Each structure stands twice: as C-alpha cells, then as structure tokens.
C-alpha cells in the first residue's frame, strides 16, 4: 500500500528496485552467505529464516535527545517559556510583582487608607469593577508576600494578599512541552484539567509502521542489491545482520502495550524500522508530566502496536508481507477483535479504485465499538486526490477523516481537501514556522536508522535502539490528536463510536466558511469544549 497520506516532509520513496544479478562485490557476499533460488533464499548449509529473534532482551534505548539545531530554530517565545517553566514552573514566581490586593475595614476614608499605606512605598488605590477590595501598587523590587503580611497585620485591614497567578490545574512539567505548540492550540491544559489523560482501561490501536515497544535483537537477511529510485545508485546486499531494537522511553514499559501484531512479518514483533508509527503513538499516549521529554494527548491509555506498512528496510530484508488493502482490512478486524476502542490509521493511498475491503473492515470495527480515525491525505498540491481509505468517512458514523492545520491554524499547504474531510487537527506546516511549526515527538533516531539516506558508501545495518525528539508534519500527525481526544471521551463514558464523532463535530471550532467545508470539515477539534459539552461542571 502506498503511504502517501503520511508525513509530507518525510522523503517518500517508491519501493526499492531489486537487482538481479547482483554486482560483483555483492555477488561475492551472497556466495559466502546466501544464494538465490526460485523457491526462496537459502544458505549453503540450509534454509535461513527471513528474520529470527537473537536475543529476547536488550539494553534500554539510547536517548539522543533534542537536536540543538532544532532548538535554535524554535521561536523565541518558546525558548523563553522553556526557561520559565523549568521544573514544573518552580522557578517562576507564583504572583505578579508591583502590586497587592487589600481589603480595608468598612468606613475607611481615602485619607485613612492613604495613611495606612504610609511607609510601605505603596501608590494610590485602584478599585476595579465588581470588586470589594483595592489593588495597591508597590515598588517592583518589593516582596509582595512580605508587603501583604505587613498590611494584613494592621487593625484597619481585613486582609491582604499578593496577586497570585492562576492557570489550568494541569500543566505538564515535561521540559520540551513548550515546543509543542499543537497542544496549547487545542487548549489541552483546559481539557486535561477535566480529564487528565484517560486511563489504562482505554486501548488505542496504532496501525502503522510498527512501534518502538520492545528491547530485543533481531537477525535479518539482506540478500539483494537494490536501488532506491529509478536510475539511482546501487546499494549492495548486506547479508545477515543483527538489528537492536529498544522501547521508546517516553512510551513506557512492557505493560503499556497490548496484543502487538505484525502483518508484514506475520508474527508478534511489530517493531518500527521507520519511526513513523512511534512518532504517531507518541502524540496519542506519550508519557506526560514525568519531568522528561514531551507530552501526549491521552497519556494513560494502553497502546496496541499493529504493523501494516512495508517500509524500505522491510523491503530490503525481504518481508513476506506487503502493505496492501487486504493487509489493512485484516489488521482493522484484528484490532477490533482484540479490544481496541480507538483505531488510528495515519496512512492511505491516493491511486486506484475504491478501498472496498477496508471500508467493510471499518464497518465491522465500528460495529464492535471501535472509533476509527484516518488521514485525509497529503496530496493538495499534487493533484488533491483523496485518500481512498478516507473516502468512506462521510458514509460511516464512527469513522472520521482528518485534515491538517499549521501553527497559524490555517489548512496546511499539503492537506488534501474534499468532501471526505470531517475534522481538522494540528499536523504542522514547514512554511509557517520552519521546523518549529511541525509536530514534535520522540521516535527512532533516523540518523542511525535510515543509513540508506546517506548513499551506498555509508550504507550499513540499521540501529533501532536510539531515540530522539524529532519534528514531523502531515495529516499523519493530525490523526493521533483526534484519536487522543476519542480516548478522553471514552474515559468520560461516551462509548458509542457514532456518539464520539457527533460530539467532536458539534463542538469543533469552525475555521472556514460557516458550517462544514472541504478544507476543515466541521472545524478544528476542541477538546475542552467537547468534554464540557457533555455536561461536565469544570
């Protein structure tokens, strides 16, 4: 299956072309390790499986952090906010300097109150509307708490206090949260104050390229020379290689993951050889308020990694399965049967005919109580062809197709428009804010994973045990915001997929012409308004 509905700034390549016969160097390697036969690829001393577990354990992931070059490109306000909110905001003063609140005893005249303030350095009083107290200006260098205590001890003062800052009752202390413009754009702090991250009773299936969810070493076989593009350079076969994998630290431990399955390799190891699925899973359920990294929408849910995309390394290693409509249809039914209440599909295809097999599988999943979220597509500037998988959204209550907006909350330049678009969510747009206008999450570090990106001279076995915080963009990145909101709604007791869709569309923020339109659908998701619209008091 084509993955053109995925992140627009990721380099999308056609399936690599295998070369037969191999080059002389690769032929020598193949002669020593593997030989090709019509029935399959075998070692000289017997059959070799395409992949096998070499060690069902491994070292914890290497955290390669947030790239300084990305930090330097972050907006100035974000850099300032990062310092101001260090250690959960502990370094920021809890009150406003330069003034305090004072309530004087009844009957106090202006001259009497002026006398009461003498010696404190305070300025004349201000009585704001709808108030029975005064705002008293004090020198900026004065300690508001000390001044308030001194005034409060006077017999002619009922009470005095600093002007304390108020804020949403939940603000993540993750140090890179200030770079996640997408969450404040949705007023997630207000939504988290109502529902802090759902619970582990909610299961979200991530159908994608896999998820970094295990510490394990896997042996693969690379038996063919190949090209990444027509007429491009030849990459030699690598033979047998051992690839280390590790769990993304910000996704949690083994107990976080439910019923993983790989439909590309037909086993229970949906490890991520591309990084896309791990990034998507992070927006849904990245660990939050743990003083590390970034935040996620529904950070208490459990995740079901389901691999349905055949990526470059899967092809190089000759995976038995491919990403096609039937693969996706089977995966959707699997996720629903395994108890997924939300199914996230940040992928699609623009070409070919209707995705009938996938649509029927989605109808099955919805009938089983699963809410399905699909990317609208990234083809706006290259034909604006809809994601054929997303076309069914208007016909199915309980399935939504999601378009992307940038930091300016305008439709992203790549986001496909059309009658299938039902909602919009932050997907990022590099044309409005450079990399800082994209979506930041932890994922597998592409510098160590995508060795083919550096040409044949530096081509070598991948490593999938190192993580970094990277910016990506696309309707792929928009979809998990909607999946995360669905998880919050489920936690609040709205369990019908059709009811979840109805709540989201009713309370969405209308960004385009009045009513539904082909760019934003019903509008930008509004988590706090949607949760409050269910009759909640907060």
QUINOR-V550692 format. One record per pair of residues at least 12 apart in sequence whose ideal C-beta (glycine too) atoms are under 6 Angstrom apart, sorted by the first residue. I is the first residue (numbers start at 1). GAP is how many residues later the second one is. If there is no record, write none. Layout:
BEGIN
i gap
I GAP
I GAP
END
This chain:
BEGIN
i gap
1 322
1 323
1 348
2 347
3 306
3 344
4 346
5 342
5 343
5 370
5 372
5 373
5 382
6 341
6 468
6 470
7 465
7 466
7 467
7 469
8 370
8 406
8 465
8 466
9 421
9 464
13 215
15 300
16 210
16 212
16 299
17 209
17 210
18 206
18 208
19 206
22 203
23 202
23 211
25 211
26 199
26 210
26 211
29 208
29 210
30 207
33 206
33 207
34 189
41 182
48 173
50 268
51 167
51 169
52 167
53 165
54 163
54 165
54 188
55 162
56 160
57 158
58 157
58 158
58 159
58 186
58 188
61 185
61 188
61 404
61 406
62 404
63 404
64 381
64 402
64 404
66 110
66 403
70 365
73 361
73 362
73 363
74 105
74 362
75 361
78 100
78 101
81 97
82 96
88 85
94 70
94 71
95 49
95 67
95 68
95 69
96 67
97 43
98 42
99 36
99 38
99 64
100 36
100 38
100 44
100 47
100 48
100 60
100 62
101 32
101 60
101 62
102 32
102 34
102 49
102 58
103 30
103 55
103 56
104 53
105 51
105 53
116 40
121 18
122 14
122 16
123 14
144 18
145 17
148 12
148 13
148 14
168 21
168 22
168 25
169 24
170 22
170 23
170 26
171 18
172 116
172 117
172 123
173 116
173 118
174 119
174 120
174 121
176 117
176 118
177 118
179 261
180 114
180 260
181 226
182 244
182 257
185 241
186 341
187 341
190 338
191 336
191 337
191 340
194 337
194 342
194 344
195 293
195 296
195 336
197 101
197 102
197 103
198 100
198 102
198 103
198 289
198 290
198 293
199 101
199 292
200 100
200 102
202 99
202 139
202 285
202 288
202 289
203 55
203 99
203 101
203 136
203 137
203 138
204 80
204 97
204 99
204 138
204 279
204 283
205 99
205 101
205 130
205 135
205 138
206 71
206 74
206 75
206 97
206 99
206 138
207 99
207 101
207 124
207 138
208 68
208 69
208 72
208 138
209 63
209 65
209 67
209 68
209 100
209 102
210 60
210 61
210 62
210 67
210 97
211 61
211 66
211 67
211 70
211 94
212 35
212 36
212 60
212 66
212 232
213 34
213 44
213 92
214 31
215 31
215 32
216 29
217 25
217 27
218 25
219 23
220 21
220 23
220 97
221 19
222 15
222 16
222 94
222 95
223 14
224 13
225 12
233 223
235 221
235 224
241 220
243 219
244 219
244 221
245 26
245 219
245 220
246 219
248 30
248 194
248 219
250 36
250 37
250 43
250 192
252 35
256 46
257 46
258 44
258 46
259 45
259 79
260 45
261 45
262 45
263 45
263 58
263 64
263 68
264 43
264 46
264 50
264 55
264 57
265 54
270 35
270 37
272 172
273 38
273 40
274 37
275 168
275 169
275 171
278 165
278 166
279 162
279 164
279 193
280 66
280 200
281 22
282 14
282 159
282 160
283 158
283 197
284 13
284 196
284 199
284 200
285 13
285 14
285 16
285 18
287 12
293 149
294 146
294 147
297 187
298 186
298 189
298 190
301 186
304 36
306 25
306 29
308 15
308 19
308 20
308 23
309 14
310 12
310 13
313 149
325 30
325 32
325 33
326 31
328 30
329 28
329 29
329 32
332 29
332 33
333 28
333 31
336 29
336 32
336 34
340 30
341 29
341 149
342 29
342 141
342 144
342 145
343 22
343 27
343 29
344 29
344 135
344 136
344 139
345 29
346 29
346 130
346 133
348 27
348 29
348 39
348 41
348 42
349 39
350 29
350 35
355 33
355 34
358 31
359 33
362 37
366 32
366 131
371 27
371 115
371 126
371 129
372 27
373 27
373 106
373 109
373 110
374 15
374 16
374 27
375 12
375 100
375 101
375 104
376 14
376 25
376 26
376 27
376 40
376 45
376 99
377 39
378 36
378 96
378 97
379 37
380 34
380 35
380 36
384 32
386 30
386 32
386 34
390 30
391 29
393 27
393 29
397 101
397 104
398 99
398 100
398 103
400 22
400 23
400 101
401 19
401 20
401 21
402 21
402 23
402 76
402 77
402 80
403 12
403 18
403 21
404 23
404 71
404 74
405 19
405 21
406 23
406 26
406 31
407 25
407 26
407 30
408 24
411 108
412 15
412 17
413 16
413 18
415 60
417 101
417 102
418 100
421 97
421 100
422 99
423 98
423 102
424 96
424 100
425 53
425 56
425 57
425 100
427 46
427 47
427 48
427 50
427 51
428 45
428 49
435 36
438 33
438 34
438 35
439 33
439 38
440 29
440 31
442 25
442 27
443 27
444 20
445 21
445 23
448 15
448 18
449 13
449 15
482 43
485 40
485 42
486 14
492 42
503 27
504 21
504 26
505 17
507 19
507 22
507 23
507 26
508 14
508 15
508 17
508 18
509 14
509 15
509 17
510 13
511 12
511 13
END
